[in-house]
Amino acid sequence: MKDFNYYAPTEVAFGEQSEEQVATLVRKYGGTKVLVHYGGKSAERSGLLDKICGLLTEGGIAFVKLGGVVPNPRLSLAQKGIELCRQEGVDFILAVGGGSVIDSAKCIAYGVCYEGDVWDFYLGKAEPESMLPVASVLTIPAAGSEMSEASVITNEDGDVKLGYSNNMSRPKFAIMNPRRTFTLPPYQTAAGVTDMMMHTMERYFTKDDDMDLTTDLAEAVLRRMKTAIFDVLKNPEDYRNRAQIMWGGSVAHWGLTGCGVADDWATHQLEHELSGMFDVTHGAGLAAIWPSWARYVMHENLSRFVRFAVNVMDVPNDFTDPEGTAIKGIEAMERFYHAIGMPINIKELIGRDITDGEIKEMTRKCSRDYTSTCGALKVLTAEDMEAIYIMARG
């Protein structure tokens, strides 16, 4: 069991009327002029953007808007946002959207208070001394960025996708109305649930077996998400299960399911090179990588994979063959991914065979030019990374 500090300062307003609190909450956390940051036209078509801006106006809070965030959010738009905030005297950033919008908002918030290039933080060249406060009106449950310390940005120069984590970036508040998720397409809904489940699994698959309560909580999150996604795919306006999923995304990534254990994150780092190179949906990329990672590392803690198979995937425990039970658990996860429309290898993800050259390029980037490792359950060298990509090619 590892010692840990637990920090989750975000105020949550959850429910059908939660958006009505936006101006009060912005004012509570010191905002006087807001950058309203959002993605594409869906925020406009749904009426949510107009509603949020109207509520800010009614509350006497000035704002400017910046849209255009895309999945795998781009550094260039964040840099544009930094300049806009400086020109307009913005002192608070409100993200209206999903994880990509929130991650972009965090990047902007770092950059406004930094004289250098905000990309320095993602490269590990500098640490921020301050940043603007960030908050969110969540529309896409998946990344958990609405309560987490993480931000992931793609630099178009070289298609490099990097994450940076700092507790000062945890949003001041998160507004969550499950009704805003009713119109999410099935693929996006499924990819979101895959992402939140993987946030839990990155912490669950560990060598630390003695923090039982954390493990119990993780299994409860995984089982609930596994059940809720099928109900929502059958009935997109199932408020009860949309609420489970929306709350599940936050619970999965604010740190609760990792207390007392060593996080892994290898699957995420391997996937970042997939979405950086091919601009695929992050959750789908995780589904394409995880089965191969699992088979490659399962002997590092076979009993944990057996427990996952039995307690999460409902596989009967063959006490005479723990390896067989573990493999059946991985296979059950693959069937689950297919059942919700997710891929289980790279060929299914990108629609073609990946080349040897592309695998070598992803390996180079993931290993930071062969200078870095990733993972904790099994520390992966560049050779290991390449082997997993090859296993995952399909």
PADO-796123 format. One line per field, with one value per residue (C-alpha): residue number from 0; x, y, z. Coordinates in pm, whole numbers, plus 50000, padded with zeros to 5 digits. Example, Ala and Ser with C-alpha at 12.3 -4.5 7.8 and 13.67 -1.06 7.14 Angstrom:
! PADO-796123
nr (0/1)
c1 (51230/51367)
c2 (49550/49894)
c3 (50780/50714)
This chain:
! PADO-796123
nr (0/1/2/3/4/5/6/7/8/9/10/11/12/13/14/15/16/17/18/19/20/21/22/23/24/25/26/27/28/29/30/31/32/33/34/35/36/37/38/39/40/41/42/43/44/45/46/47/48/49/50/51/52/53/54/55/56/57/58/59/60/61/62/63/64/65/66/67/68/69/70/71/72/73/74/75/76/77/78/79/80/81/82/83/84/85/86/87/88/89/90/91/92/93/94/95/96/97/98/99/100/101/102/103/104/105/106/107/108/109/110/111/112/113/114/115/116/117/118/119/120/121/122/123/124/125/126/127/128/129/130/131/132/133/134/135/136/137/138/139/140/141/142/143/144/145/146/147/148/149/150/151/152/153/154/155/156/157/158/159/160/161/162/163/164/165/166/167/168/169/170/171/172/173/174/175/176/177/178/179/180/181/182/183/184/185/186/187/188/189/190/191/192/193/194/195/196/197/198/199/200/201/202/203/204/205/206/207/208/209/210/211/212/213/214/215/216/217/218/219/220/221/222/223/224/225/226/227/228/229/230/231/232/233/234/235/236/237/238/239/240/241/242/243/244/245/246/247/248/249/250/251/252/253/254/255/256/257/258/259/260/261/262/263/264/265/266/267/268/269/270/271/272/273/274/275/276/277/278/279/280/281/282/283/284/285/286/287/288/289/290/291/292/293/294/295/296/297/298/299/300/301/302/303/304/305/306/307/308/309/310/311/312/313/314/315/316/317/318/319/320/321/322/323/324/325/326/327/328/329/330/331/332/333/334/335/336/337/338/339/340/341/342/343/344/345/346/347/348/349/350/351/352/353/354/355/356/357/358/359/360/361/362/363/364/365/366/367/368/369/370/371/372/373/374/375/376/377/378/379/380/381/382/383/384/385/386/387/388/389/390/391/392/393)
c1 (50000/50135/50108/49893/49758/49401/49289/48952/48853/48604/48250/47990/47645/47464/47114/46853/46862/47236/47309/47107/47390/47659/47676/47662/47942/48163/48126/48190/48528/48636/48538/48454/48531/48503/48633/48354/48543/48360/48387/48183/47837/47658/47692/47519/47254/47155/47093/47329/47582/47314/47169/47505/47589/47242/47279/47619/47469/47179/47433/47627/47935/48115/48245/48412/48377/48620/48496/48658/48793/48818/48882/49252/49258/49516/49792/49737/49382/49502/49768/49497/49297/49595/49630/49254/49247/49538/49383/49041/49153/48991/49027/48824/48782/48458/48470/48136/48180/48368/48720/48882/48731/48826/49182/49215/49079/49341/49615/49495/49474/49836/49956/49795/50008/50333/50573/50715/50559/50282/50406/50701/50478/50379/50742/50846/51071/50893/50637/50363/50367/50006/49714/49369/49082/48898/48547/48323/47970/48007/47832/48033/48114/48438/48772/48697/48884/48603/48748/49098/49441/49520/49528/49624/49710/49815/50087/50022/50393/50490/50150/50276/50015/50130/49967/50049/49914/49912/49668/49630/49438/49156/48843/48678/48337/48170/47810/47663/47316/47264/46992/47263/47400/47077/47178/47530/47577/47611/47976/48070/47876/48053/48395/48334/48246/48553/48770/48627/48656/49018/49088/48982/49168/49494/49482/49326/49598/49875/50116/49962/49708/49647/49431/49112/48864/49014/48994/48632/48544/48717/48528/48198/48267/48360/48054/47817/47957/47945/47575/47472/47617/47387/47080/47176/47250/46900/46736/46943/46703/46739/46806/46889/47166/47289/47337/47532/47763/47806/47898/48106/48335/48420/48458/48688/48942/48944/49182/48950/49001/49378/49427/49703/49809/50066/49902/50010/49897/50087/49772/49701/50055/50057/49721/49830/50057/49766/49541/49835/49921/49573/49347/49117/48872/49069/48833/48829/49207/49225/49001/49230/49541/49429/49376/49730/49879/49687/49814/50168/50183/49934/50197/50329/50027/49822/49597/49479/49377/49196/49012/48916/48787/48574/48456/48415/48365/48166/48401/48380/48700/48885/49104/49312/49402/49450/49612/49314/49077/49277/49275/48900/48861/49054/48847/48528/48646/48703/48348/48223/48411/48263/47915/47927/48085/48449/48751/48988/49291/49449/49321/48962/49037/49186/49027/49349/49670/49921/50269/50593/50718/50417/50469/50833/50738/50481/50739/50992/50747/50610/50964/51068/51332/51416/51501/51190/50983/50615/50395/50421/50273/50541/50784/50779/51093/51083/51122/50814/50615/50691/50598/50257/50191/50272/50041/49765/49793/49516)
c2 (50000/50340/50657/50913/51267/51301/51634/51691/52058/52092/52199/51996/52120/51810/51779/51917/52272/52289/52529/52802/52837/52933/53309/53261/53007/53217/53511/53288/53191/53541/53569/53915/53867/53520/53341/53105/52827/52564/52322/52298/52402/52148/52381/52649/52423/52275/52620/52552/52817/53086/52982/52999/53334/53464/53357/53527/53845/53832/53788/54096/53902/54013/53750/53681/53360/53127/52816/52567/52303/51964/51616/51583/51962/52163/52378/52645/52719/52735/52985/53191/53177/53295/53605/53673/53650/53891/54141/54128/54121/53782/53655/53330/53053/52859/52547/52444/52095/51774/51677/51829/52170/52150/52042/52330/52569/52450/52502/52857/52922/52814/53020/53351/53363/53249/53458/53164/52904/52711/52395/52408/52262/51965/51903/51911/52213/52437/52438/52704/52938/53046/53014/53155/52971/52721/52574/52369/52305/51941/51801/51489/51253/51071/51232/51332/51656/51845/51736/51612/51773/51655/51824/51663/51874/51792/51998/51991/52041/51674/51540/51514/51455/51516/51537/51757/51726/51984/52013/52387/52310/52124/52316/52539/52397/52155/52187/51853/51814/51457/51578/51752/51410/51270/51364/51219/50970/50604/50586/50891/50761/50425/50580/50798/50503/50320/50615/50642/50267/50284/50567/50324/50029/50226/50240/49897/49695/49746/49548/49706/49446/49558/49871/49666/49951/50131/49808/49756/50109/50059/49738/49905/50184/49934/49716/50012/50164/49824/49794/50156/50178/49905/50073/50408/50262/50108/50427/50745/50945/50718/50993/50755/50577/50892/51028/50717/50763/51136/51094/50785/50985/51218/50946/50752/51032/51262/51022/50828/50494/50532/50606/50389/50222/50284/50411/50252/50472/50272/50211/50584/50671/50408/50536/50899/50811/50650/50953/51187/51011/50915/51167/50889/50905/50860/50608/50391/50402/50279/49984/49899/49891/49752/49381/49352/49541/49313/48993/49131/49226/48996/48774/49076/49031/48739/48735/49089/48985/48684/48913/49144/48850/48719/49036/49268/49048/48768/48490/48170/48123/47809/47773/47507/47744/48109/48198/48058/48258/48576/48524/48461/48794/48973/48795/48896/49257/49227/49099/49391/49639/49486/49482/49860/49931/49971/49821/49570/49628/49899/49763/49788/50136/50299/50077/49946/49766/49977/49977/49873/50227/50373/50135/50236/50604/50562/50370/50649/50913/50711/50646/51009/50912/50593/50779/50712/50425/50407/50200/50076/49725/49645/49921/49927/49998/50103/49735/49649/49935/49816/49459/49574/49783/49478/49257/49520/49566/49313)
c3 (50000/49903/50112/49934/49940/49820/49676/49505/49543/49256/49349/49159/49062/48932/48792/48555/48693/48755/48468/48640/48893/48643/48710/49087/49073/48845/49082/49384/49242/49148/48783/48649/48278/48132/47827/47721/47544/47339/47049/46733/46625/46846/47144/46938/46780/47117/47261/47551/47451/47422/47757/47937/47782/47868/48230/48251/48110/48355/48634/48527/48416/48099/47858/47526/47326/47154/46974/46743/46979/46810/46951/47038/47106/46920/47062/46794/46917/47277/47174/47004/47327/47531/47317/47327/47706/47739/47496/47665/48028/48094/48451/48437/48179/48142/47925/47771/47631/47696/47786/47478/47552/47920/47838/47593/47857/48106/47849/47788/48161/48205/47912/48006/48321/48159/47955/47762/47533/47711/47535/47777/48050/47836/47741/48107/48053/48304/48586/48617/48912/48859/48619/48559/48731/48511/48539/48314/48193/48098/47789/47708/47998/47922/48004/48364/48303/48476/48813/48734/48734/48379/48040/47707/47403/47046/46882/46508/46450/46436/46547/46905/47175/47533/47872/48169/48523/48798/49088/49036/48716/48890/48791/49048/48965/48728/48614/48507/48357/48230/47990/47790/47696/47545/47190/47202/46914/47019/46911/47115/47414/47395/47345/47649/47869/47739/47839/48191/48245/48130/48375/48646/48495/48470/48850/48908/48735/48986/49199/49511/49623/49981/49946/49936/49964/49665/49465/49571/49460/49126/49060/49147/48896/48624/48680/48687/48367/48197/48279/48218/47867/47734/47884/47732/47390/47394/47519/47469/47689/47991/48246/48530/48341/48166/48518/48624/48326/48375/48741/48658/48432/48718/48981/48750/48714/49016/49194/49426/49248/49272/49641/49787/49462/49189/48868/48539/48243/47981/47773/47767/47664/47392/47267/47259/46968/46784/46818/46755/46427/46303/46485/46607/46897/47218/47382/47071/47058/47416/47330/47037/47257/47594/47505/47367/47663/47900/47739/47735/48106/48281/48440/48635/48864/48738/49043/48964/48613/48759/49001/48714/48511/48799/48973/48674/48367/48539/48427/48638/48838/48735/49042/48864/48577/48683/48351/48163/48383/48322/47946/47949/48130/47855/47591/47774/47765/47391/47347/47556/47336/47021/47175/47229/46889/46990/46808/46966/46743/46531/46198/46322/46457/46147/45880/45727/45809/45996/45842/46010/45959/46138/46431/46457/46446/46725/46927/46880/46994/47286/47412/47359/47105/47295/47616/47825/47963/48057/48284/48642/48652/48395/48306/47927/47729/47364/47273/47482/47331/46979/47071/47203/46892/46678/46886/46849/46474/46400)
